[in-house]
Amino acid sequence: MKLRIRYNSPVILSFAIVSALVLLIDQISGGVFIRSFFVLYPDFSASSPLSWLRLFTYVVGHANWTHLIGNFSFILLIGPVLEEKYGSLPLLAMMLVTAVATAILNILIVKTGLLGASGIVFMLILLSSFTNIRQGEIPLTFILIVALYLVKEFINAFTPSTVSELAHIVGGIIGGLFGFVISRAERTPAFDGGRTSEGRQIDKKEE
């Protein structure tokens, strides 16, 4: 039997490959490439196309290989499962929303440079905790993850560090919101001509 390699998670794998290539090109260029295109700077200019581009591209840039491997060890572990569950385009949309929301808040509040996919990592972590939520039940693991995650990040936010805790917090909150909205939508019966998704006729009432 022949074994073949399957590109099983297009969004996550492409994200990892592009990020690795960007860092490799940056090291060859002496650090110019990432500083020019893949760092979100606090001095945002609405008239600059490059400033708008950096609202998205900063998540691809990483300071070094340790930074990149640290992020993608989580992304490659969690991401493919979520991409299979929710689909490539919805997951890509969630990643873009996380990137832009984090970028805007960073510009408005923190006013420092930002690069790396940490916000997306925490979005995926919180989103993954919703995968087993059932109607009327909240997994204890989700409560523990949220509690440990939020406590750690809020404590770190008050200590000197080169890591953006704001990115982690925003990414986690967005992941939690996405998970909550999607899980509720999955539990809502589909209506079609007065019938539920199982095909039973139902009575409609107005309040």
Secondary structure by P-SEA (a helix, b strand, c coil): cbbbbbcccaaaaaaaaaaaaaaaaaaaacccccccccccccccccccaaaaaaccccccccccaaaaaaaaaaaaacaaaaaaaccaaaaaaaaaaaaaaaaaaaaaccccccccaaaaaaaaaaaaaacccccccccaaaaaaaaaaaaaaaaaaaccccccaaaaaaaaaaaaaaaaaaaaaaabbbbcccccccbbbbbbbcc
